[in-house]
Amino acid sequence: MTTNALFSIPESSGHDMVTIAFEGRNLTVPAGISVAAALLSNGVSDFRSSVVGQAPRAPYCMMGACFECLVEINEFPARQSCLISVQDGMRVRRQLGASAINIKDEL
């Protein structure tokens, strides 16, 4: 199994560049690409862990059908990284297990 990034975006692609933070590491990526593409092009190979067994998961379909690319973006869990475009200053973290559900008791 290869450990090299299989997905790359040339830095000289002519795009404006933005900076996002992935788990404290700053990544400079072309504006307008998806969060999933940005992470894959920077060698990130696991985006989340499965709810049962905590197995590492990564994008599969890149079109929003499989939900394998879920990450936490700006402290909001369960975001499909393949459907969200990068924005300057965005903070991204792996989603570990199930996301917490905040339920308010309003009876």
ABEGO torsion letter per residue (X at the ends): XBABBABBBBAAAGBBBBBBBBGGBBBBBBBGBBAAAAAAAAGBABABBBABGGBBBBBAAGAGAAGAABBBBGGBBGBBAAABBBBBGBBBBBBBEBBBBBBBBBX
